[in-house]
């Protein structure tokens, strides 16, 4: 055990997409993956949704593994390892919900053991091995999760009532979201998403939006930020700059806007302070 300096490393993405049926989880995941790879051959979908992933084959020739029941944690792990051995860059697991409550999934395994509290001592390590495989994979991984569906009556712009579908609780073991780099929640059938978890700071507290391949490219750029390039950017920020030069540096380097936001702000405040001092000195001399 020893102390060491924190260091920014290149990371592999662990991204979650959750939403009710029909909200666009699969297509959104594919667009994200293509944005990250620019090569459909580098994308693989582990499909538990009755070959639904193949419905989008018109947008690209990606790879598919049809995973059928039993949806045990070990079969998911086997599918991930096959993708890793096949030189896949981005794995889409569509969806992980079956590992939890599908035929042969963890809830069914627990029930067959007797459904007692102590039986989780057998099931939990198997589920955790699946989670660990996602977290430690050599590939970028995008997971989709089903949400339980609820309905409400809402009025449209013309005052007419209509039934609206909502996604509520994620169908997987509680706490999975905390393991992710980013978690997007699809909020309606217009494919709008919001970030419920965001370690990148690219999407937190931002308005809802529709995922495109550009979203995937933006996330990949964040994943690939290197310590050396961050240090170089810090050196530029800390160098001799005017406010206009600092603004130009900020606008031309969108990949660093969130990562180094506090440094940009502090530098701007410092430059504004210098400008105010100079103006004060100049005005003071005029009165002498």
N, C-alpha and C positions, 0 to 999 in steps of 0.2 A: 504494500500500500504506500503510495507516495503522491505528493502534490505535483501538478504540472500546469503549465499555461494552457488556457483554452485555445483551441485552434479550429478554424473553419475548414471543413473538408468537403470534397465533392460527395454528394449523397445520392442514394437510390430512392426514388419516389415511392411513398406508400400513400396512395390516395383512395379515399372512399367516395362512392356515389350512392346515395340512398333516395328512395322515392317510391311512391305507390305504382302499381302496374299501369303502364301506358304513359308514364311521365317522361320517358326517353333515356333511361339509364344506359342501355346497351349502346345506342347510337352516340350518346355523349361520351361514353368511355372510348369508343372507337375513334372519334374525332380527336380526343385528347391524346390517344396513343399515336395517331398519325402525325399530329403536330410535334410530338417528341422524336419521332423516327424518320419522317418523310419517306418511309419505306414500308409498305403493307406486309412484305415478307418477313419483317422483323417483329410482327405483332402476332400474338396467339391468344385466342379466347378459350378459356375452359368453360364450356357451356353446359349448365345444368338445367336450362330452360327449354327442354324439348327441341333442340336445334334452332332456337329462335335467333341466335347470333348469325346464322347463315342467311337470314332474311335481308341482311344489309350487305350482302356480297356484291351488290351492284356498285357500291362506292369504293371497293378495293378487294384485292385478292389476299386477304389475311388468312392465318392458319386457325383451325378450330379443333379442339378436343371435345368430343361429345361424352360428357361424364354422366352416366346413368346410375340409378340406385344399385347398391346401398351407398348413401352419401357419407361414408365414414371419414373421419379426419385423415386416415392413412391413404385413402384413395385420392383425396385432394393433394396431399403431399406428393404422391406418386406422379400426378399430373404436372405439378409445378416443377418437379425434378426433370421430367421429360422435356419441358420447355427450356430449362436451363441447359440441358445437354444438347439441345437443338439450336443453340446460338440465338435464341429469341431475346430481343431487347426489352419489350414491354409485354407483360402478361396481364390479361384481363380475366378476373375470376367472376363469372356471371352466372349465379350469384353465390355468395357465401352463406346465404340464409339456409340453404339445404343442409349444410354441414351441422347446423344447430337443430333445426326442427323438421328436416326432410326424412324420407324413408331411409332408415339406417343411420340417421344423424344422432347427435349427442343426446337429445331428449329421449329418443326411442331406445338408444343403448341403455340409458339410465333406467327407463321404465322396465326393460327386459331383465335388468339386474335385480329388480324388486322395487325400484322407486323410493328407496330409503335414503335418508340424508347421508349416511356413511358410504353409499354407493358412488357419491360424487368423487370420492377418493380414487376411484378407478377411472371415471369419465373425464374429470378435469385435466389430468396429465395428458390424455389423448388430445383433448381440445387445445391445450396449451402448446403441444407440439406442432399443431397446425398453425397457430398464431405465430409461433417462433419461426416457422418456415417462411411465412410471409415477410416477417421483419428482417430475416437474415438472408433472403434470397439475393443472388447476384444480379437479378433483373429488376427493372422498375415494375411495380405491381399496382394495378388499379382493381379495386374490388367494388362490386355492386351489392347492395343490400335492399331487400324488400322492406317496405313499411306497411304496417297494418293500415287498412283503409277505413276512413270515416267519411260521412257525407253531411252536408249542410245545405240549407236553402239560402240563396243570396239573390239580390236584385241586380240586374244589369243597368246600363246607362239609361235605358228607356223605362226603367221601373218594373220590368217583367221579372218574375221570380224564376230561378233555375236551380237545379240540383248541381252542387259542386263537390268534386271528390278531393279528399285531403289524405296525405300520408301522415300517420301518427308515429307510433313507436317502432324503432328498427327491429327487424326479426333476426336477431343474433344475440349472442351472450352480451349482457350489459358490460360496458367498459371498453369495447373494441375501438370506439372512436378515439379514445385517448392515445392509442398506439400509432395513429396516423400522422402523416405530415400535413395533409389537407383533407378535410371532409366536406363534400358538397352535398347539400340537400336540395333535390328537385322539388319545387313547391307546387307545381301545377302542370297540366297537360300542354302548356305552351312552352315547356322545357326550360323555364326560368329556374336558376339555381341561386342559392346563397351559401356562403361558407359558415358552417357551424364550428369549425376548427381550422386554424390556419397558422402554421409555424413559419410560413414564408412571409407573412404580412403583405402579400400581394392582393388579397381579396377581403381581408377582415374589415368590417365596418363599411363595406362598399355596397352600392345598390345591386339588386338582383340583375342577372344577365344570362344570356344564352351561351353555352359552351360552343366554341369553334376550335378548329385545329390551331389557331393562333394562341388560344389559351394553353394548349399543350406545349407550344414552343416557348411561351413565356415561363412556364413552370420549369422546363428543361434548362433554360438559361440560368434560373435560380439554382437548380441542382448542381450545375457545372461551375458555379463561381469558385474560383481558386483562391487560397490564401495569398498567393503572390499578387494576383490581380487586385484583390481588395486592398493590399498594402500600397500598391501603386496608385490606386484611386485615392486612398487616404493622403498620400504624399501630395497629390495634386490639390486636394481640398485645403490642405494645410499650407500650401505654397502661397506665393504672392499673387493675389487675384483681386480684381475689381468685382463689384456686385454683379455687373453685367456678364463678366467672364464666369463667375460662379454659377449664375443662372443658366448660361449656355452649357456649362459642364454638366449640370443637373439634367437639363432637357435632353442632352445627347447620350445619356447613359441611364436609360430606364431600368436596366437590370440592377443598378445599385441604389435606386431611389428609395426603396424600402429598407434594404440592408444597412445603408449609411445615412438614413434620414436624419438622425439626431446630429451627426457630424455636419451635414449640410446646413441644418438650422443654426447650430452654434456658430459656424463660420459666418453665416449671413448676419446674425446678431452682432458679431464682432465687427464686421465691415460697416454695418449701419452705425454702430457706436463710434467708429473712427470718423465716419462722414459727419456725424453730428458734432463731434469735437472740433473738426476742421472748420465747419460752418460757424460754430460759436467763436472760435479764435478769430476768424475772418471778420465777423460782425463786431467783435470787440475791438479789433484794430481800427475799424472804421470810425469808432467813437473817440479814439485817442486824439 
